[in-house]
C-alpha cells in the first residue's frame, strides 16, 4: 500500500498536477483501493490539525521579516560593509557578494529571498565592474542557497516540525556548514577572477569612493543590519525566546529599523509588503497542511518501517547509507521544492538512519544542504529563475555558469556529510 501511495503521488507530479493536490491523491489511494487508510474526513482533520501548531507560525513570520529587510535596503548596506574590507583583493567583490548572501541568509531564512535581495543590487554592480553578467547571476543563484542553511532557516523549522528535533539545535548545527560552503564558493570565485582577470582600474576607483566614506560611517550604516541575526539567534540560544517568538521579534525589529532608523519605506508601504509575504507563504501553507496529512497516511501504511527494514537489510555501513541518501536528495532537489521534500521524507527516513547511528541533527543538516543545492540546479531550481529574471538572462544559461559553484558546494557537502563534527560542534 505504501508503494501505491508513492506511485500515485509521483505519477501525479509527472502529469503536472500541483504538488499539494498530488499529495491529496496519494493520501486517498488506500481509501480508493479498499485498504487501511484514513477517510476523507480524517484527511481534512489531519490537514488542519497538522497546520494548527505554534511552531509553524515561525515560517510566515520569518518570511515577512525577510520581505521587510529586503525592502528596507539591508542587502546594500551589508554588501558595502564587506566590500570595504575585501573589495581590493583578487576576487574580492565576488567574495563580498557571497559574504552578503551568507549574512543575509541569517536575516531572511530563505534561499529565493536571499537571491532576490542580494542579486537585484549586486548583479548590476558586478556587471558595471566588468564581470560577466551570466557568471554573476550563476554565483548569486548558488550563494542564495546559503539562505536556507544559515540560521534562522525556514527548512530547519519545517524539519523540526516534521520530526520533533529541536529547532534551536538545528540552527546551531547549520552555522559551521553554512560558513564552510560559503568559503568553498569564495575559493572558486577567487580562482575564476585570477584566471579570467578583472578590471582592476574600475574596481580601484569604486573602492576608493567606498573607502572615502570611512569605516566608522559604514559601520554605523551597517550596524543595525549586522545586529539583526545576533538579536534573533542570541535570544534563541540564550533561552529567552522560542524560535516562533524570535520570528515575531525579527518582524518588529525589521519594521523599527526600516521605518525609524534607515527610513527606507513608509507606513503606507507596509500593507503591500504584507501582501507580498502572504503570496509567498500561502502556497507553502497548503503544501505543508497536506504534506502532514500525507505523511500520516504513509505512517499508517507502515512506510517508515518498510524503509528502515530495507536500509538495514541492504546497507552494511553508515557511510554507504549517507552516500545513497545524499545522491537521492540531490536528485530530488532538482525536481521538488525544499519544503514539501522535507515534510514528506524526513519523518519517513529519519528512523532508518537513526537505527544506523546517525544523529538526527546531522541528518537534518545533510538534508537541508542537499536540497539547497537543488535551488540552483535545473530544471526547476527556483534560485535560477529568480537570478535569471533579475539579470534578464535565460535560467538555463545561468545554470551553465552556476555548475562550477555547484561543484564547489558539493565538495563542501560531502565533507559535512562524512564528518559529523561540522554539524554537531556546538551541541
C-alpha positions in Angstrom: 0.0 0.0 0.0 2.9 2.4 0.8 4.3 1.7 -2.7 0.9 2.5 -4.3 0.7 5.8 -2.3 4.1 6.9 -3.5 3.4 5.7 -7.1 0.1 7.7 -7.3 1.9 10.8 -5.9 4.8 10.5 -8.3 2.7 9.9 -11.4 0.6 12.9 -10.5 3.7 15.0 -10.3 4.8 13.7 -13.7 1.5 14.9 -15.2 2.0 18.4 -13.7 -0.6 18.1 -11.0 0.2 20.7 -8.3 2.2 19.2 -5.5 -0.5 19.8 -2.9 -3.1 18.0 -5.0 -0.7 15.2 -5.8 -0.3 14.6 -2.0 -4.1 14.5 -1.6 -4.5 11.9 -4.4 -1.7 9.8 -2.8 -3.4 10.1 0.6 -6.7 9.0 -0.8 -5.2 5.9 -2.5 -5.8 3.5 0.4 -9.4 4.5 0.5 -9.9 4.0 -3.2 -8.1 0.6 -3.2 -10.1 -0.5 -0.2 -7.0 -0.8 2.1 -6.5 0.5 5.6 -6.4 4.3 5.4 -8.0 7.4 6.5 -11.4 8.7 5.4 -11.8 12.0 3.6 -13.0 13.5 6.9 -9.8 12.2 8.6 -7.7 13.6 5.8 -9.2 17.0 6.3 -8.9 16.8 10.1 -5.2 15.8 9.8 -4.5 18.7 7.4 -6.0 21.2 9.9 -4.5 19.7 13.0 -1.1 19.4 11.4 -1.1 23.1 10.5 -2.6 24.2 13.8 0.6 24.4 15.8 2.5 27.3 17.3 6.0 26.4 15.8 4.6 26.6 12.3 3.9 30.3 12.8 7.7 30.8 12.6 7.6 30.1 8.9 5.3 33.0 7.7 6.8 35.4 10.3 10.4 34.7 9.1 9.2 35.2 5.6 7.6 38.6 6.5 10.8 39.6 8.4 12.8 38.8 5.3 10.5 40.8 3.0 10.7 43.8 5.3 14.5 43.6 5.4 14.7 43.3 1.6 12.5 46.3 1.0 14.5 48.2 3.7 17.6 48.1 1.6 19.5 46.0 4.1 21.4 44.0 1.4 23.2 47.1 0.0 24.4 48.2 3.5 25.8 44.7 4.1 27.5 44.5 0.8 29.2 47.9 1.2 30.4 46.8 4.6 32.0 43.6 3.4 33.3 45.2 0.2 35.2 47.8 2.2 37.4 45.0 3.7 37.8 42.6 0.7 37.0 44.6 -2.4 40.6 45.4 -3.4 41.7 41.7 -3.0 41.7 39.4 -6.1 38.1 38.2 -6.5 37.2 40.5 -3.6 33.9 41.8 -5.0 32.5 38.4 -5.8 33.6 37.3 -2.3 31.8 40.3 -0.9 28.6 39.2 -2.7 28.9 35.7 -1.2 29.5 37.1 2.3 26.4 39.2 1.8 24.4 36.2 0.9 25.8 34.3 3.9 24.9 37.1 6.3 21.6 38.0 4.6 20.6 34.3 5.0 20.7 34.9 8.7 18.1 37.6 8.2 15.7 36.1 5.6 15.9 32.3 6.3 15.0 31.8 2.6 17.1 30.9 -0.5 14.9 32.7 -3.1 14.6 35.8 -0.8 18.4 35.9 -0.4 18.9 35.6 -4.2 16.4 38.3 -4.9 17.5 40.8 -2.3 21.2 40.4 -2.9 21.1 39.8 -6.6 19.0 42.8 -7.5 21.7 45.0 -6.1 24.9 43.2 -6.7 24.5 41.7 -10.2 24.2 45.1 -12.0 27.1 46.3 -9.9 29.4 43.3 -10.8 28.5 43.8 -14.5 29.5 47.5 -14.1 32.8 46.4 -12.7 33.5 44.2 -15.7 32.3 40.8 -14.6 30.3 38.6 -16.9 26.6 39.0 -16.3 25.6 35.3 -16.6 28.5 34.3 -14.4 27.5 36.8 -11.7 23.9 35.5 -11.9 25.1 31.9 -11.5 27.2 32.9 -8.5 24.3 34.7 -6.8 21.8 31.8 -7.6 24.2 29.3 -5.9 25.1 31.5 -3.0 21.5 32.2 -2.4 21.1 28.6 -1.2 23.1 29.7 1.9 19.9 31.4 3.0 18.3 28.1 3.9 21.4 26.7 5.7 22.5 29.7 7.8 20.1 30.1 10.8 17.3 31.1 11.2 16.4 28.7 8.4 12.8 28.1 7.3 13.7 24.5 6.1 15.2 23.8 9.6 11.9 24.9 11.1 10.0 22.6 8.8 12.3 19.7 9.6 11.8 20.3 13.3 8.0 20.3 12.8 8.1 17.1 10.8 10.5 15.2 13.2 10.3 16.8 16.6 14.0 17.6 16.6 14.9 20.8 18.5 14.8 23.8 16.2 17.5 25.5 18.3 19.8 22.5 17.9 19.2 22.5 14.1 20.0 26.3 14.0 23.3 25.6 15.8 24.0 22.7 13.5 23.7 24.9 10.4 26.3 27.5 11.4 29.6 25.8 10.6 28.2 24.0 7.4 26.9 27.3 6.1 30.2 29.2 6.7 32.1 26.2 5.2 30.0 26.2 2.0 30.4 29.9 1.7 34.2 29.5 2.0 34.3 26.9 -0.8 32.2 29.2 -3.1 34.6 32.1 -2.4 37.6 29.9 -3.2 36.2 29.2 -6.7 35.3 32.9 -7.2 38.9 33.9 -6.4 40.3 31.2 -8.8 37.9 32.4 -11.6 38.9 36.0 -11.1 42.6 35.2 -11.2 42.1 33.1 -14.3 39.8 35.4 -16.3 41.2 38.6 -15.0 39.4 41.7 -13.5 39.1 45.3 -14.4 41.4 46.5 -11.7 41.1 50.1 -12.6 37.3 50.2 -12.3 37.4 48.3 -9.1 40.1 50.6 -7.7 38.1 53.7 -8.4 34.9 52.2 -6.9 36.7 51.0 -3.8 38.3 54.5 -3.4 34.8 56.0 -3.4 33.6 53.5 -0.9 36.6 54.0 1.4 36.2 57.7 1.2 33.0 57.3 3.3 35.1 56.0 6.2 34.9 52.8 8.2 33.1 54.4 11.1 30.3 55.8 8.9 30.0 52.5 7.1 29.8 50.6 10.4 27.1 53.0 11.7 25.1 52.4 8.5 25.5 48.7 8.6 25.3 48.2 12.4 21.5 47.6 12.6 21.6 45.2 9.8 24.6 43.3 11.3 22.8 43.3 14.7 19.6 41.6 13.4 20.8 37.9 13.4 22.6 38.5 16.7 19.3 39.5 18.4 17.3 36.8 16.8 19.7 33.9 17.3 21.1 35.2 20.6 17.6 35.2 22.0 17.0 31.6 21.0 20.3 30.2 22.2 20.2 32.2 25.4 16.8 30.6 26.2 15.0 33.9 26.3 12.7 33.2 23.4 11.5 30.2 21.3 12.1 30.2 17.5 8.5 31.3 17.0 8.9 34.2 19.4 12.2 35.0 17.7 10.4 35.2 14.4 8.0 37.8 15.9 11.0 39.8 17.1 12.5 39.7 13.7 9.3 41.2 12.2 9.2 44.1 14.7 12.9 44.6 14.5 12.7 44.9 10.7 9.9 47.4 11.0 11.6 49.6 13.6 14.9 49.6 11.7 13.4 50.3 8.3 10.8 52.9 9.4 12.7 54.9 12.1 16.4 54.3 11.6 17.1 53.7 7.9 13.7 55.3 6.9 13.7 53.3 3.7 9.9 52.9 3.5 6.8 54.5 4.9 3.7 53.2 6.8 1.7 53.2 3.6 4.0 50.6 2.0 3.6 48.1 4.9 0.3 46.7 3.6 1.8 45.8 0.1 4.7 44.2 1.9 2.3 42.1 4.0 0.6 41.1 0.7 3.9 40.0 -0.8 4.7 37.9 2.3 1.2 36.3 2.2 1.6 35.5 -1.6 4.9 33.8 -0.7 3.6 31.8 2.2 0.1 30.9 1.0 1.1 28.2 -1.5 3.6 26.8 1.0 0.8 26.7 3.7 -1.4 24.5 1.6 1.6 22.2 0.8 2.5 21.9 4.4 -1.0 21.1 5.6 -1.5 18.3 3.0 2.1 17.1 3.5 1.4 16.4 7.1 -1.8 14.5 6.3 0.1 12.7 3.5 2.9 11.7 6.0 0.3 10.4 8.5 -1.2 8.2 5.8 2.2 6.9 4.9 2.8 6.1 8.6 -0.4 4.2 8.7 0.8 2.2 5.7 4.0 1.4 7.6 6.2 3.2 5.1 8.8 4.3 7.7 9.2 0.7 9.0 9.5 -0.7 5.5 12.2 1.8 4.5 14.0 1.2 7.8 14.0 -2.5 7.1 15.2 -2.0 3.5 18.1 0.2 4.6 19.2 -2.1 7.5 19.0 -5.2 5.3 20.8 -3.8 2.3 23.4 -1.4 3.7 26.2 -2.5 5.9 27.7 0.8 6.9 26.6 4.3 7.9 28.9 5.7 5.2 27.1 3.8 2.4 23.7 4.9 3.7 24.6 8.5 3.9 26.1 8.4 0.4 22.9 6.9 -1.0 20.8 9.4 0.8 22.8 12.4 -0.5 22.5 11.2 -4.1 18.8 10.7 -3.7 18.3 14.1 -2.1 20.4 15.8 -4.8 18.2 14.3 -7.5 15.0 15.2 -5.6 16.2 18.8 -5.1 16.3 19.2 -8.9 12.6 18.4 -9.3 11.0 19.1 -5.9 10.7 22.1 -3.7 12.6 22.1 -0.4 9.6 22.5 2.0 7.5 19.6 0.7 10.5 17.3 0.3 11.5 17.8 4.0 8.0 17.5 5.4 7.2 14.3 3.4 10.5 12.5 3.5 12.2 13.4 6.8 9.8 11.5 9.2 10.0 8.5 6.9 13.7 8.2 6.5 14.9 9.5 9.9 14.1 6.3 11.9 16.2 4.3 9.5 19.2 6.5 9.6 18.9 6.8 13.4 19.0 3.0 13.6 22.3 3.2 11.7 23.7 5.6 14.3 23.2 8.9 12.5 22.4 11.9 14.8 19.0 13.5 13.8 20.5 17.0 13.8 23.3 15.8 11.5 20.8 14.2 9.2 18.7 17.4 9.1 21.7 19.4 8.2 22.6 17.0 5.4 19.1 17.0 4.1 18.8 20.8 4.0 22.2 21.2 2.4 21.4 18.7 -0.3 18.0 20.3 -1.1 19.6 23.8 -1.0 21.8 22.8 -4.0 18.6 21.9 -5.8 17.6 25.6 -5.6 20.4 26.3 -8.2 20.1 23.2 -10.3 17.9 22.7 -13.4 15.2 22.1 -14.4 13.2 23.6 -11.5 15.8 25.4 -9.4 13.9 28.4 -8.0 17.0 30.5 -7.5 17.9 30.1 -11.1 14.7 31.6 -12.2 15.0 34.4 -9.6 18.6 35.3 -10.7 17.6 34.9 -14.4 14.8 37.3 -14.0 16.9 39.9 -12.2 19.8 39.7 -14.8 17.5 39.2 -17.8 19.3 36.0 -18.7 17.6 32.7 -19.6 17.6 30.4 -16.5 19.4 27.6 -18.3 22.2 29.9 -19.3 22.5 30.9 -15.6 22.6 27.2 -14.7 25.6 26.5 -17.0 27.6 29.2 -15.3 26.5 28.0 -11.9 27.9 24.5 -12.4 31.4 25.2 -11.0 29.8 26.9 -8.0 27.5 23.9 -7.6 30.5 21.5 -7.7 32.3 23.6 -5.0 29.1 23.4 -3.0 29.0 19.6 -3.4 32.6 19.2 -2.2 31.7 21.0 1.0 28.5 19.0 1.2 30.4 15.6 1.2 32.8 16.9 3.9 29.8 17.9 6.0 28.2 14.5 5.4 31.2 12.3 6.3 32.4 14.5 9.2 29.5 14.9 11.7 31.6 17.2 13.8 30.8 20.1 11.4 27.1 19.8 12.3 27.4 18.8 15.9 30.3 21.0 17.2 28.1 23.5 19.0 25.7 20.9 20.5 
